[in-house]
Amino acid sequence: MDTLDVSRWQFGITTVYHFILVPLTIGLAPLIAAMQTMWVVTGKTHWYRLTKFFGKLFLINFALGVATGIVQEFQFGMNWSEYSRFVGDVFGAPLALEGLVAFFLESTFLGLWIFGWGRLPKLVHLATIWLVAIGVNASAYFIIAANSFMQHPVGATYNPDTGRAELTSIWALLTNNTAMAAFPHAVAGAFLTAGTFVAGIAGWWMVRSMRRAKTATAPEAAKLEGDARTMFRPAARLSLLVVIAAGAALVFTGDVQGKLMFEQQPMKMASAESLCHTATDPDFSILTVGTHNNCDGVTHVLDVPFVLSYLAEGEFTGVTLQGVEDLQAQYEEQFGPGNYRPNLFVTYWSFRAMIGLAAGSALLAVAGLWLTRGGRVPDQKWFSWLSVAAIPTPFLANSAGWIFTEMGRQPWVVAPNPTGVDMIRLTVDQGVSHHSVWTVWFSLITFTLLYGALGVVWFKLIRRYAVEGPLEHDAHPPGDDEEPEEPDTPKQLSFAY
Amino acid sequence: MGLEEVWFILIAVLFTGYFVLEGFDFGVGMLMPVLGRRKDADGDTRRRVVLNTIGPVWDGNEVWLITAGGALFAAFPEWYATLFSGFYLPLLLILVALIVRICAIEYRGKIDDDTWRRRCDWGIVFGSWVPAVLWGVAFANIVRGVDINAEKQVTSSLLDLLNPYALLGGLTTALVFALHGAVFLALKTADDVRVDAVELATRLALPTVPVAGGFVLWTQLAYGKGWTWILVVAAAAALVGVIALTRAGREGWAFALTSIAVVASVVLLFASLFPEVMPSTLDAAYSLTIDNASSSPYTLKVMTWAAAFLTPVVLIYQGWTYWVFRQRISTKHIPPSIGLPLGRR
């Protein structure tokens, strides 16, 4: 592998790793804010316990999310310096705005939230977690606006004197229709992830508490059943409603995004469908076989008519879609010789994995809402299995979606906008830094090993705290039942590292 | 004054903010094992006192670096690209250290186990020392100049970066941050931890004054401008004043002085650089300057508006956080560990 390949692997590994953690943060922050709001409004202690329980899982996740995010901020300059020179004028703006608007907000107010229990007034403390929730979502907006420029450059012009893209309209950049579709899609994916995460854990705890109650002594059994009924059931139902809403939003925004892609990046969509040759009303492919990295080895096994035409243009018939080989010929004529095809295998299957994996959350939502209908609390063993099994599916779907989006844009790092400025385009080999291959190997191995080790720690901590359940320590809100203290004994911190 | 100058100043402000705020974070992390090593008290509680002085704020402090990086990318993309591709390995080490530190701080209290805590402490110490040294090495090299060729590529090797001036710079930042952290700890703790922090600060000041003084003087003589003598004097005077004020129990003023020393030193480095941003030692024509490395006027204008509106807001709410958590902490304030035991229940 040469420097380009290693750099691409490195960016892929670190970004996918970062985006395992990010959606949970984005979705869980508002969910926890909602739980805390329920506590503040209703005064019911179980919402407080849920806030603290999921708050701990949130913080474990947030730490590694921040740690892996820092690398991304510098990796553009480290490994993709030529790209950074070419688009820095445009691309840097949303990144700096993200820092100024979002990162400061989330990090500062998260500190206030963690350490502010019992120190800040209740409503001020509630406001801090809402500001964190706003901050994490705002950061998603800015970084997706930056990414959308790479997919569909707008608001910029090419300066032949400096040989780089230059910003002409920040407004156009921030309202890029690609970003306007990608941002809600990613946020809906994040809400699906967090909703499934909370519902999965609460569902597992519901069944576990109900089954334990059967063999426990009478007071213990009453407590277990009470927890399942008054704490885990509302948590599960709240998060399952979030899953339903997020699922609907995903379908809608995904459809909008797909239609934009057919228009803006036809090669990506042709590749996602393994559509090799331009055709009118081609069928939607469900299954293909073959070696698949090129058009020669592709055999369509299972196809559905009308679907693809609708996905592309909202019409069932009369839609002509360009194929990979025809687009290749067209690009060669337009941009000179070169291979303009993405990896057909990865784009085809990541697209299907993204959509197919959503079934995990959907299944949990249907089963969970049905089993908890009319005040019921489930104790079926299979439901606890389903709850746990559903948790990883949205994480995988998020990764698959981003792998599709990013690898579908290959070989471009800034894909040419068919209706934009022609010269704003850059292939990945033009964007990479001039390092020796060993330098990049070294950082690739370093990050992979470090991330691997921290990933294991992250997973074990999340599992450990999820299995432990809401802690005794958090049974009562601070200041609720404290005995009057001696005036000269200092009040202990409500939280300390 | 053109927008290029404005942004040069803003970048300097962001890095100054980062070094003032993370300076004592690093110092606290570097000194945690020193202050927690006492036999007569519970070492772990003392280490937790030390760590919790920065508990609610360290994450927000670190964002100054991220934002400085983003601002560099937006305002001076050529500087961003040349700097981070050119200083590849030092930056990689800094990133590794920061990653380890973040996780170590956040995860330390999550498991109630001595081995776990010891490993996290190592992470905090490693994650604080490495950037404290390497930022000094990096900035000294930026001021000194590195081999930048006509293609804006840094061709200096890693060994070139470890020259005497840069190593002195690294030693300086490490010592100054440690002192800054010790004074911060004296300001933020109570009882015996405070007594020990005062003691530690006065002892740290002794090597810090000559080393930092030497580095600042070298910078001034080799790269400084006429007016930057003020900064040299300010930095030196501030460091000398720290000893007396800490001894007298005036930690607030002592902390103001270490902050002034950090500000004066960082401003000196940036002022020595101006109007270049990365001088080339190969040929002055290859140097990156605020003019040939900056973004277009429109981008600079947009970013200026954004910075003008948002920076004061950030300063206000970060200042408020410091106000909320202004109380001193002692071992009596530390609650018992609520971490889970390692194994399953």
Interface residues (C-beta under 8 A of the other chain):
Chain A: L59 I60 F62 A63 L64 V66 A67 T68 G69 I70 V71 E73 F74 F76 G77 M78 N79 S81 E82 S84 R85 V87 G88 D89 V90 F91 G92 A93 L95 A96 L97 E98 G99 L100 V101 F103 F104 L105 S107 T108 F109 L110 G111 L112 I114 F115 G116 R119 L120 N159 R164 E166 L167 T168 I170 S433 H434 H435 T439 F442 S443 T446 L450 L454 V457 L461 R464 Y465 V467 E468 L471 H473 T489 P490 K491 Q492 L493 S494 F495 A496 Y497
Chain B: R48 L51 N52 G55 P56 V57 W58 D59 G60 E62 V63 L65 I66 T67 G69 G70 A71 L72 F73 A74 A75 P77 E78 Y80 A81 T82 L83 F84 S85 Y88 L89 L91 L92 L95 V96 L98 I99 V100 I102 C103 I105 E106 Y107 R108 G109 K110 I111 E151 K152 Q153 S295 S296 Y298 T299 V302 M303 A306 A307 L310 T311 V314 Y317 Q318 T321 V324 F325 I329 S330 K332 H333 I334 P335 I338 L340 R344 R345
